[in-house]
């Protein structure tokens, strides 16, 4: 897969910020059909770092209700990328 088509966006939350500062773990939203190997290759190619491990999970969409109408948000897939000791991504710094 093309590295630019694997990663959708970085996840910016308090929990991901804390894990990034303490353990050098970065969280990304990725395409549903991307594997761990695709994510590892994409991060190494785009950011020029060495990836130690990749963990993925699929978060289910939530039911939304507005009056009588019920809708559901789409499912999303996230990847938590752990970098080797002493490496970091510059896009999150600053």
PyMOL commands that set and color helices and strands:
alter all, ss='L'
color gray80, all
select helices_A, chain A and resi 3-6+14-23+36-47
alter helices_A, ss='H'
color red, helices_A
select strands_A, chain A and resi 7-10+25-30+51-59+63-66+69-72+76-83
alter strands_A, ss='S'
color yellow, strands_A
deselect
rebuild
show_as cartoon
